[in-house]
Structure formats: C-alpha cells, structure tokens
Amino acid sequence: MPVFDEKRAELEHYETMMGVPRGRLAVTLDAITDAMSLVGQHGIYCQSQRQAGKPAMDIQIVMKSLTDAKELIQSVMEELKKN
C-alpha cells in the first residue's frame, strides 16, 4: 500500500496522538485539505463564463464534494472521540 509508505511519518504521528482510526482520518483530512487548496488555486484561473468571479462549474462541484467529504470525516472523528 503505497500511501502507507508515502505518509508513514504523518500516520505514525497522528496514530500515536489519536489512536489508529482517528489518526488515519486526520491524515485523510490533511490530504483533502491539500486537494481543496490545489482545486481552489485552479479555480482562480478557470473562471465561469456565466458567473463572473466564480470558478467554472466543474471546479465548484469538485470543491463541494471535497467539502462534503471533509465534513463527513470530521463527524466520524467526533463519533469515535465520544466512544
């Protein structure tokens, strides 16, 4: 599993602090946040023709999906924290 090799240091850090499930979710949140940043930067250059000042529709859809995924992961982390 290449992701476990690539993110080994981050995983070890967060898994030690939060436990394995929450630690892995924390690393996942970081990856999603990084993706959101890249998509946001791309959205600056790919402006919508119909809505001035807004990213193209596909960029908006990707950002919404990433935001929704992040919110779901955060809710799982909160549930795990309660238990």
Helices and strands as residue ranges (DSSP letters): H 2-6, H 8-18, H 20-45, H 57-82
